[in-house]
C-alpha cells in the first residue's frame, strides 16, 4: 500500500511538472502597430504582420527592445504587401526562412545596411518582385532565395557576396545581374548563362587605365603580344576591342581605326557592360 501511495505521489508530481514545462517554454507575443512580435529575454523577433498591410518599414526596436530577426514564414502568403524596407532596422541581422514566401503582390525590397543573413527561400514565389536592394553585409544568397520571382529584373550583387547557391535564382527569366568583373557574382552569371552588366566603369579599349583611348592603348596591346608587358583582369578584358574573345593584333588595329574616327561595330570608348 505504501508503495502504491508513493507511486501515486510521484505520478502527481510528474504531471504537475509536465503541465508546467510548456508554459515555461511557450513563446510570448505582443502586437504593436499592426506587427506581431515574439518576445525573448533581451530582444524581440518580428513574427507577423496584418494581412491588409501594403507597406512594411521594419522597426529597429519595440518598447525599447531591439528587433534582431524575423521568424520563419512571418509574412508568407500576404497578398497585399507591395513594398518592404529594412533601412531603419539597425538591430536586425537575420530574415528567417520563407519570410515573404508567396507574397505575390510584393514589388520592391530594400534590405538596408544591417541584414547580414538570409535563410532559405525568403522571397520564393514573389512573382511581382521587380527590384531588390541587397545589404552590403550579406555574404551569401542561399537556396531558393528568389525561386520563381518571374518579374525580377536587374539585381546588383557586390563583391561582398562570396556564395550564391545553385537554385537561388531558378525561375527568374528576366534576371540581369549587375556585378563587378572577376567577382563571385560575375562568375556565377557566366556559369549559369545569366545576362550581366559590369559595374567597374572601365572603357572598352582602355588598356592602361587612364580613361582615354589613344595610341598608348595600341602600344600596350602590341607590347602584350610581344610579351613585353602584362595585361590582366578587367584590362585584359578591355583589350579585346573587337569583342571576339581573344586579344590579338586585330584588337590593336580596331583601336587604331577608332582613333582615326572610322565607324566601327564595336562600342570602343564606352563603359563596358559585358
Beta strands, then each sheet from edge to edge (+ up, - down):
strand 1: 28-32
strand 2: 35-39
strand 3: 43-49
strand 4: 55-57
strand 5: 61-62
strand 6: 65-70
strand 7: 83-85
strand 8: 94-95
strand 9: 108-110
strand 10: 117-118
strand 11: 131-133
strand 12: 140-141
strand 13: 154-156
strand 14: 163-164
strand 15: 176-179
strand 16: 196-198
sheet 1: 1+ 2- 3+ 6+ 5-
sheet 2: 1+ 2- 3+ 6+ 8+ 10+
sheet 3: 4+ 7+ 9+ 11+
sheet 4: 12+ 14+
sheet 5: 13+ 15+ 16+
end
